[in-house]
């Protein structure tokens, strides 16, 4: 049975943000699903991701970008079919942490670029989108990303997290070294703390768009390790 890769987007994006990663994974024989989280609340996003996980009959490699890392950290709890977690320039909070405090401890340019709408949902200021989020993509991709932002409920950044799945599930982390949204030092802290297999790529916050081959590579590395462990257990 094929391993299924589930891709979980972050804030200010949707599942189509993985558009340059999906064909590479499918070409190499993986089933791929890019979830569509509502970004209305952390609980809603976790529940949406968990439904996708529970619908799979085989092994799953669960991948999260940015805020999507916080989502997979909870959604994978107790999911026996999730064999690996892959964090792509992503949050990986521990129990009792929240994203707002982590961003204050490891400052980046994202805080000053966020603009709320009347309902308290946050966007990135269009004039700052390139610098903060996607400095190394084509002008066409940049214009589409900026125009199609999916806003996130501002209350999500104050969410206090619970026991993380990365304490029990093998994890991989792709650090984006030129990231202006999540400080690369914060990413390194996450990766070291969880004991992740870590790779680095010279990229803005969106390596899935600026360097999709690096994203495909680390996902496939995680999947191959999962297969090797399963084979060893059977032997």
N, C-alpha and C positions, 0 to 999 in steps of 0.2 A: 504494500500500500504506500502511496506517495506521502511524503511529508507535506503538510499544508503550512504555508507562511501567511500569518495574519499581520497586516500592516495597520498600525494605529497612528493616525495623524495627531498633530498638536493643535494649539490655538492658532487662529488667524488662517486656517487652512482646512481642507477636507480631504477625502480619500483620493481624489484625483491628483493630489500633490505627489503621489508615488508613481506618476505616469511613466517616468524614465527608468524606474526600478523594476516594475512588473514584467515587462517583456523579457528582460534578462533572466529573471528567475524562472519564468515559464519556459523559456528556451532551454534552460538547464533541467527541466523536468519537474518543477515544483508546481503544486496547485497554490494559487495566490488569491487572497481575499483582502481588499482594502476596506476596512470598516468606515462607517459614516457616523461619527459621534456628534450629538447635538450641541455640545459645549454649553448646555443650559445649567448643568450642575455636575459636580464630580460624581455623585451617585448615579446620575443618568448616564454619564459616559462609561462608568465601570459596568453598569448593567447592560448597556448596548454591546460593549466589547465581550462581556461574558456570554451573552447569547450566541455570538459568533463562535466563540471557543467551544461552547457546549454542543453546537451543531456539527462539529467535526468528529468523525469516527476514528481517525488515525492520529498520529503524532503531530504536534503543532510547535512551530517556532514562532514566538510572539515578539513582534518588533514595535517599538514606540519611538516617536520623534518628539522632542521638546516636552510639552505638557503630556503628550501621549505616554511618556515614560512613567509618569505618576499614575496614569490609568492602568498600564499593564502591571505595575507593581502591586496593585490591589486585585485586578481582574484575574490574575493567574493563581491566586491563593486557592488551594484545594482542588485545582484543576489538574487531574492526574495525567491528562494528555499533553499538557504543556511541558515540553522537554528542554527548552532553552528560551532565555530572554535576551533580546538584543536591543540595546539602547543607542540611539543615533542622536548625538548632541541633545541628550534628554535628561530630564529630572529623574532622580532615583531616590526619593525621600525615604527616611527611616521613620520609625514610630515617633510620634509627637512633634515632628517637624512640619513646617508649612513653607510654601514657595516664597511668600513675601519675605519672610525672615532670611531664607537662604539667599535671595537676590540682594538683600541689604548687606549680608555678610560678605558676599562676593559680587560687588557692583558690576553692572554692565550698562549699556545705553538704552535698554528696553524700557525702563521705568519712565524716563522722560519723554518717551515717544508715544505713550498710550493715551488714547482719547476715548472717553466714555460717551455712549449715546444716552438718550433720555431714560432708558430702562436700566442703565448701569452695566451694559455690555461694552466690552473694550475692543477698540480697533487700534492699529498702528497708524499714526499720522502719515498720510500718503507722501508728504515731503521728506519724511525721515525713513521711509520703508527700505529704500536701497541700502543706506548706511547701516541700519540696525539689523536688517533681516536677510537681505539677499544681494550683497555687493558684487558677487562674482557670477551672476547669470546674465544671459543676453537681455537686451532691452525689451524684446518681445515677451520673454518669460517674466521679466520683472513687471511689465505693465499688466499682464494677466494675473499674477500673484497679488499685486497691490489692489487691483480692481475687484477681485473675487474673495477678498478676506472674509472669513467666517468669524464673527465676533464671539468672544467668550465672556461668560458671566464673571464680573469682577470679584464676586464672593469666592470664586474658586481659588484665588491666590491666598486666601486666609484659611483654607481647608487644612485641618490638622489630620495627619496621616496615621495609619495604624501599622501593624506588623507587616513588613514587606515580603513579597514572594521571593525576592532575590536572595533571601537567607537560606532558601531550600532548593532553588532551581539554578543550575549553571547559567552564568550570564556573560555576555559580551558587550563591549562598549566602544563605540566609534566617536572619538573626540574630534571636534571641528576646531582647528587651532586658530582660525581667524574670526571666530564667532563673537558678535557684538551683542547678542541677545542673552545667551547663557555663557557667563565667563568661563573660558577654557580651564581655569584653575578649579572652578566648581565642578566641572565635568571630570577633571582628574581626581578630585576628592571622591566623587561618587564611584568612579571606576575602581579606585584603590580600596575603598571601604567595602565594596561588595566582592572584592577578589575577582573582578571580571577579567576575562581575556581582552586585552585592550589594544586598539589600533588608533592611529592618529591620521588625519587627512587635512591638508591645507584647504580650508573651506570656510565660507560664511556659515550662517545658521542652517542653511538648506543644502547639505551635501547630496541629498537625493536628487537635486536638480543640477548642482554644479559639478558633482563627481559621482554620478550614480554607480559607476563600476566599483568604487570603493564600498558603497553600501551593499551592493549585490554580493561582493566578495565576503564581507564579514557575516552576512546572513547565511551564506552557503557554508562558511567555515563552522558556524554554530550547528547547522543542520548535519554536516558530515560528522562532527564530534558526537552528536546525538546518536547517529547510526552506529558509530564505532562502539559507543557504550552499550547499546542494545545488543550488538553482536557479541561483545565480550560477556555480557550477562548470560546469554543463551549458551555460550560455549562452556 
